[in-house]
Amino acid sequence: MYLVMKNYEAKKPSYFATPSPQLVRALHTALNQILTKPIADRFAAHRQASDKIKQAVTALGLQQVAGNPDDQAHGMTAMYLPDSVKATDLLPILGKKGVVFAGGIHKEIATKYIRFGHMGVSVVSFLSLFSYQYHGHVG
């Protein structure tokens, strides 16, 4: 890419690649959707949704991996599982219900927690499903 840009600046024609019209159009559509509201409103909505999810996690009696709220992300929540629940048992159950969680990735505690990404359009509609699914399979 560096050489292509140098050639471009030197007004020398140079082939890089033909961009996919579908990808360019998809980017255009995505940016239009994102910019229909001020970005600050989008960040605020994600913070509010994140707070609701973290409250639901607490209400379920689960502890977050990042114990200090200042260290918690607004786009993901990582929660410890009860000792009686294994992520390898729970994740497929949730997956069959259309709920996608991921196992832990921190090598020292990976088997003790699961992660849940909450970003974009689906974040608000997922809240009631999360509580229902978890209560129905963990006790």
C-alpha positions in Angstrom: 0.0 0.0 0.0 2.9 2.3 0.8 4.3 2.1 -2.7 0.9 2.7 -4.3 0.4 5.9 -2.2 3.9 7.1 -3.1 3.2 6.5 -6.8 -0.1 8.3 -6.4 1.6 11.3 -4.9 4.2 11.3 -7.7 1.3 11.2 -10.2 2.5 7.8 -11.5 -0.2 5.3 -12.4 0.0 2.2 -10.2 -2.4 -0.8 -9.9 -3.5 -1.7 -6.4 -6.8 -3.4 -6.5 -10.3 -2.7 -7.7 -12.6 -2.0 -4.7 -15.7 -4.1 -4.5 -18.7 -2.0 -5.4 -20.8 -4.0 -2.9 -18.4 -3.2 -0.1 -18.3 0.5 -1.0 -22.1 0.6 -1.1 -22.4 -1.3 2.2 -20.0 1.2 3.8 -22.1 4.1 2.4 -25.3 2.5 3.8 -23.8 1.8 7.2 -22.4 5.3 7.6 -25.7 6.8 6.6 -27.5 4.6 9.2 -24.9 5.5 11.9 -25.1 9.2 11.2 -28.9 9.5 11.3 -28.4 10.5 15.0 -25.6 12.4 16.7 -22.7 10.1 17.7 -23.0 11.3 21.3 -26.6 9.9 21.4 -25.4 6.5 20.1 -22.7 6.4 22.8 -25.2 7.4 25.4 -27.6 4.6 24.3 -24.8 2.0 24.5 -23.9 3.2 28.0 -27.5 2.9 29.1 -27.9 -0.5 27.6 -24.6 -1.6 29.1 -25.7 -0.4 32.5 -29.0 -2.4 32.2 -27.1 -5.5 31.2 -24.7 -5.1 34.1 -27.6 -4.6 36.4 -29.2 -7.8 35.1 -25.9 -9.7 35.6 -25.8 -8.5 39.2 -29.5 -9.3 39.7 -28.7 -12.9 38.6 -26.2 -13.0 41.4 -23.2 -13.1 39.0 -20.0 -11.2 39.5 -18.3 -9.3 36.7 -14.7 -10.1 35.8 -13.9 -6.4 35.9 -15.0 -5.6 39.4 -14.4 -1.9 39.2 -17.1 -0.1 37.2 -14.5 2.3 35.8 -12.7 -0.7 34.2 -15.9 -2.1 32.6 -16.5 -1.8 28.8 -19.8 -0.5 27.5 -19.7 -3.0 24.5 -19.0 -6.2 26.4 -19.7 -7.8 29.8 -17.6 -10.6 31.2 -19.2 -12.5 34.1 -18.0 -15.3 36.3 -20.2 -18.4 36.3 -21.3 -20.2 39.5 -18.9 -23.0 40.4 -21.6 -25.6 39.5 -21.9 -24.3 35.9 -19.4 -25.0 33.1 -19.1 -22.7 30.2 -18.8 -25.7 27.9 -22.2 -26.9 29.1 -23.9 -23.5 29.1 -22.7 -22.0 25.8 -24.3 -24.7 23.5 -27.6 -24.3 25.4 -27.6 -20.6 24.9 -26.5 -21.1 21.2 -29.4 -23.3 20.5 -31.7 -20.5 21.7 -30.0 -18.1 19.3 -28.0 -16.4 22.1 -24.3 -16.0 21.4 -21.9 -15.8 24.3 -18.2 -16.6 24.2 -16.0 -18.4 26.6 -13.3 -16.7 28.5 -10.0 -15.9 27.0 -7.8 -14.9 30.0 -5.7 -18.0 30.3 -5.7 -18.0 34.1 -9.5 -17.9 34.5 -10.8 -18.8 31.0 -13.0 -21.7 32.2 -14.6 -19.6 35.0 -16.3 -16.9 33.0 -18.2 -16.1 29.8 -18.3 -13.0 27.7 -21.2 -11.2 26.0 -20.8 -8.5 23.4 -23.6 -5.9 23.4 -23.3 -3.4 20.6 -25.5 -2.1 17.8 -29.2 -2.5 17.0 -29.7 -5.7 18.9 -28.5 -4.6 22.2 -31.8 -3.4 23.6 -34.0 -6.2 22.3 -31.6 -8.8 23.9 -32.0 -7.7 27.5 -35.2 -9.6 28.4 -34.1 -12.7 26.5 -30.8 -12.8 28.4 -32.5 -12.9 31.8 -35.0 -15.6 30.6 -32.4 -17.8 29.0 -30.1 -17.7 31.9 -32.7 -18.3 34.6 -34.1 -21.2 32.6 -30.9 -23.1 32.6 -28.9 -22.2 35.6 -30.1 -22.6 39.1 
